[in-house]
Amino acid sequence: MDNALIRALVCLALLWSVTVRAEEGSPAAAARPRTVLLLGDSLIVTSFGESLEQLLNAQPGLRAVRRAKSSTGLARPDFFDWMKVGREEVERHQPDVVVVILGGNDGQGLTDEQGRAQVQWGASGWEAAYQQRATEFLRMLSAPGRKVLWVELPFTGLPRFERKLDIIRRVLREAVRSESASTHLETRPFFVDARGRLLREAPVEGFRKPMRLRMADGVHFTVAGGRYFASKVHPAVMALLEAPREQAAAPIGTGSREAGSSALVPSPLVRGTP
């Protein structure tokens, strides 16, 4: 091989190397799409989860994915194991933010993965055992630079159900407060009027008049209601995405640290055994 050909090959190799380094350092290469993972029960399966996913995917440079299963929670891993599924999802998607809404089905006894009873609903040890499960779930979802937004179960105005939800909300709020990378979003202000009464209708973008928010069961959302709820949660998700990666979770909106779906048909939140 003559010297001229060797020099030409060396020049080409150097040019290719410089080009690759320039491309790797370009904004397009550096701007990895940020990912938001939505996890939850039938509220994520149906209109709220669908609407929030759509809002997030409409943002440039943002990708939202959903994993949801109706009638599930942390109480019955023998029915659906959120520890296992959650771990699989964060490993698969490596999200920047995880949005969780769970607990509406958890007003019941706790079991282990084999279905063996652990502690009954109402027993003295139930709250401590449930908080431990929630804490372990939050820690499993966490990773350096990742934030978790726990969306509080919406107020329903159903007296018997609310007695259970009040306990579950309080325990989950305490679990979230214990984890520095997690933020709790209070949602009650979204669903009560100025007098503290249940908000049954509200103006919703895309509709000409105030729309009914809830379905006949009083728990699940209409299409308009899901869109309304998603519009309230969306700013909290964006605030976490825009915060510095090393910044610990901080109060956002009305919430604070103190403060592929599995089904497409709405199903009542389980108030007993699934």
Buried (B, 14 or more C-beta within 10 A) or exposed (E): EEEEEEEEEEEEEEEEEEEEEEEEEEEEEEEEEBBBBBBBBBBBBBBBBBBBBEBBEEBEEBBBBBBBBBBBBBBBBEBBBBBEBBBEBBEEBEBBBBBBBBBBBBBBBBBEEEEEEBBEBEEEEBBEBBBBBBBEBBBBBBBEEBBBBBBBBBBBBBEEBBEBBEBBBEBBBBBBBEBEBBBBBBBBEBBEEEEEEBBBBBEBEEEEEBBBBBBEEEBBBBBBBBBBBBBBBBEBBBBBBEBEEEEEBEBBBBBBBEBEBBEEEBBBBBBEEB
